[in-house]
Amino acid sequence: MASQYDAVDVKKVDVAAEPGRFAALGVTAIPAILVNGRLEWVGLPKEAQLRERIEAALGPG
């Protein structure tokens, strides 16, 4: 899905390597999805929900 949005940067990170950093962002379990540095989900959202949040974060365009 990331390839469909030019302005989206997807990263897979090792939460165990930096637990303090991710705890400060509210990540208490994995998988977790952050959008613009804000925790949006713990677990996996439905594709339509994820698209909606990505498009809202990107703004009009």
Secondary structure, DSSP 8 states (H G I E B T S, - for coil): -GGG-TT-------GGGSHHHHHHTT--SSSEEEETTEEEEES---HHHHHHHHHHHH---
